[in-house]
């Protein structure tokens, strides 16, 4: 909640899609869809895709496999100087190879 109060939340389309894809009931889906609407999607730029490729190359050279979307999120966060808020342990592995900052969820 602190991040919301401090207006430090940015949402990107692939994350919005992933969050909504895990919802089974139509009513719950609609409630969450509307709740997420307060966050406009941050766009990606050519430099984000280039940074994602650099990130992918760095991770793969170190034997760390990942998805194109994960690398895009890492690249965009690095380029913007933003932390990634996630519970996905893959990002911990990426952060071992990259100067990626992770935001640890509050209990």
C-alpha positions as CSV (number, residue, x, y, z in Angstrom):
1,X,0.0,0.0,0.0
2,X,2.9,2.3,0.7
3,X,3.9,2.2,-3.0
4,X,0.3,3.2,-4.0
5,X,0.3,6.1,-1.5
6,X,3.6,7.4,-2.8
7,X,2.5,7.0,-6.4
8,X,5.4,4.7,-7.2
9,X,3.5,2.1,-9.2
10,X,3.8,1.6,-12.9
11,X,2.0,-1.2,-14.7
12,X,2.9,-2.6,-18.1
13,X,0.6,-4.4,-20.5
14,X,2.2,-7.9,-20.2
15,X,1.9,-7.8,-16.4
16,X,-1.7,-6.6,-16.6
17,X,-2.4,-9.6,-18.9
18,X,-0.6,-12.0,-16.6
19,X,-2.5,-10.8,-13.5
20,X,-5.8,-11.0,-15.2
21,X,-5.1,-14.4,-16.8
22,X,-5.0,-16.1,-13.4
23,X,-8.6,-15.1,-12.5
24,X,-11.2,-17.9,-12.9
25,X,-14.6,-16.3,-12.2
26,X,-16.1,-13.7,-14.5
27,X,-17.1,-11.5,-11.6
28,X,-13.7,-11.6,-9.9
29,X,-12.1,-10.9,-13.3
30,X,-14.3,-7.9,-13.9
31,X,-13.6,-6.5,-10.4
32,X,-9.9,-6.9,-10.7
33,X,-9.9,-5.5,-14.3
34,X,-11.7,-2.4,-13.1
35,X,-9.4,-2.0,-10.1
36,X,-6.3,-2.2,-12.3
37,X,-7.7,0.5,-14.6
38,X,-6.5,3.2,-12.3
39,X,-3.0,2.3,-13.5
40,X,-2.3,3.4,-17.1
41,X,0.0,1.1,-19.1
42,X,3.5,2.3,-19.3
43,X,4.7,2.0,-22.9
44,X,7.8,0.3,-24.3
45,X,10.3,2.0,-26.5
46,X,13.0,0.9,-28.9
47,X,15.6,1.3,-26.2
48,X,13.6,-1.0,-23.9
49,X,13.7,-3.8,-26.5
50,X,17.4,-3.2,-27.1
51,X,18.1,-3.3,-23.4
52,X,16.0,-6.5,-23.1
53,X,18.3,-8.1,-25.7
54,X,21.4,-7.0,-23.8
55,X,19.9,-8.4,-20.6
56,X,19.0,-11.7,-22.3
57,X,22.5,-12.0,-23.7
58,X,24.1,-11.3,-20.3
59,X,21.8,-13.8,-18.5
60,X,22.2,-16.5,-21.1
61,X,26.0,-16.1,-21.0
62,X,25.8,-16.8,-17.3
63,X,23.6,-19.9,-17.9
64,X,20.4,-18.1,-16.6
65,X,17.5,-18.9,-18.9
66,X,14.4,-16.7,-19.0
67,X,11.5,-15.6,-21.2
68,X,11.5,-12.7,-23.7
69,X,8.8,-11.0,-21.6
70,X,10.8,-11.3,-18.4
71,X,13.8,-9.9,-20.1
72,X,11.7,-7.0,-21.5
73,X,10.5,-6.2,-18.0
74,X,14.1,-6.3,-16.7
75,X,15.4,-4.1,-19.5
76,X,12.6,-1.6,-19.1
77,X,13.1,-1.4,-15.3
78,X,16.9,-1.0,-15.7
79,X,16.5,1.7,-18.3
80,X,14.1,3.6,-16.1
81,X,16.0,3.0,-12.8
82,X,12.9,1.3,-11.4
83,X,12.6,-1.6,-9.0
84,X,10.6,-4.7,-10.1
85,X,7.8,-5.7,-7.7
86,X,7.5,-9.5,-8.0
87,X,7.2,-12.8,-6.1
88,X,8.6,-14.6,-9.1
89,X,11.9,-16.2,-8.1
90,X,13.1,-16.0,-11.7
91,X,13.7,-12.3,-11.1
92,X,16.0,-13.2,-8.2
93,X,18.1,-15.2,-10.6
94,X,18.2,-12.3,-13.1
95,X,19.2,-9.9,-10.3
96,X,22.2,-12.0,-9.6
97,X,23.5,-11.2,-13.1
98,X,22.1,-7.7,-13.5
99,X,22.0,-4.5,-11.5
100,X,18.3,-5.1,-11.2
101,X,16.6,-3.8,-8.1
102,X,13.8,-5.9,-6.7
103,X,11.1,-4.6,-4.4
104,X,10.3,-7.1,-1.6
105,X,6.6,-7.4,-1.0
106,X,5.5,-6.3,2.5
107,X,4.1,-9.1,4.7
